[in-house]
Amino acid sequence: MATLADMKARVADELARSDLTNPIASAIGDAIAFYQDRRFFFNESRDLTFNTVVGQQWYGAADNPNIPGLYFIDYLTMTVGNVVSDVPRMEPEDLEILTMTSTQQGEPYAYAYYNEQIRLYPVPSQVWPMRLGAHIAVLAPASDAEANNPWMTIAEKLIRSRAKYELAINWLKDLELAQTMTAAVTEAFDELKGRTNRQTGRGVIRAMQF
C-alpha cells in the first residue's frame, strides 16, 4: 500500500461497503489529524534551515514554511564561519524583557518560540545560517495518487485501523467493530512507537539530579 487511493480501496473492501466513499475519505483525514502531534521517527527533522537577516528578530513562514506549527523544538544551531554552536532556548517572557529597547544587535545567543515564530536575541547583525531539529507536522497526502507519504506507508496500519474506528463510531454505529478496531489501533500504535524508540532511543537510563 502506497497511496491514499490504495488505502481508501482497502478500507472499503475490508468493510465490504462500496457506498462510503466520502465517509472513508473523511475518516482517513481525521485519523491523520489525530496522530499528527504524536511523535514518531518519520516526523522528526533537522532539515529546517533559514538565514538570519540583519535587523530582523522574528522568523516565521516566510523564512521557512515549516516554522509555524512546530510541535516541539529539540535544538537550534547557528553556523559562524566553520563553527556550529548551540543557541539555547529561553522563555518568551524573559526574551521580551531583554529586548524592550529593540536596539541590541549582534550574534544571537538565545531564542524563544512564540506566536508560531522564532525570536532571536540579540537582533542579528549579520547573515548566519540557522538549523532547527524538531518534531514537525507531516501533512496528509495532497492527492489520491501522491506517493511515499509516510502516513500511507510507514504508519499505514495505524491510520487504516483508526479510520475504521472513526467509521464504526461516527457512521456505522457498530460497537463491536469499534471495540475490535480499538485493539487494532493500540497494537499498531505500540508497534510504531516501539520502532521509534528503537531508532531514536539511547538505550541507557540516566540518573536524575534531585
C-alpha positions, 0 to 999 in steps of 0.5 A: 500500500502506497497511496491514499487511493490504495488505502481508501480501496482497502478500507472499503473492501475490508468493510465490504461497503462500496457506498462510503466513499466520502465517509472513508475519505473523511475518516482517513483525514481525521485519523491523520489529524489525530496522530499528527502531534504524536511523535514518531521517527518519520516526523522528526527533522533537522532539515529546517534551515533559514538565514538570519537577516540583519535587523530582523528578530522574528522568523516565521513562514516566510523564512521557512514554511515549516516554522509555524506549527512546530510541535516541539523544538529539540535544538537550534544551531547557528553556523559562524564561519566553520563553527556550529554552536548551540543557541539555547532556548529561553522563555518568551517572557524573559526574551521580551524583557531583554529586548524592550529597547529593540536596539541590541544587535549582534550574534544571537545567543538565545531564542524563544518560540512564540506566536508560531515564530522564532525570536532571536536575541540579540537582533542579528547583525549579520547573515548566519545560517540557522538549523532547527531539529524538531518534531514537525507536522507531516501533512496528509497526502495532497492527492489520491495518487501522491506517493511515499507519504509516510502516513500511507506507508510507514504508519499505514496500519495505524491510520487504516485501523483508526479510520475504521474506528472513526467509521464504526463510531461516527457512521456505522454505529457498530460497537463491536467493530469499534471495540475490535478496531480499538485493539487494532489501533493500540497494537499498531500504535505500540508497534510504531512507537516501539520502532521509534524508540528503537531508532531514536532511543539511547538505550541507557537510563540516566540518573536524575539530579534531585 
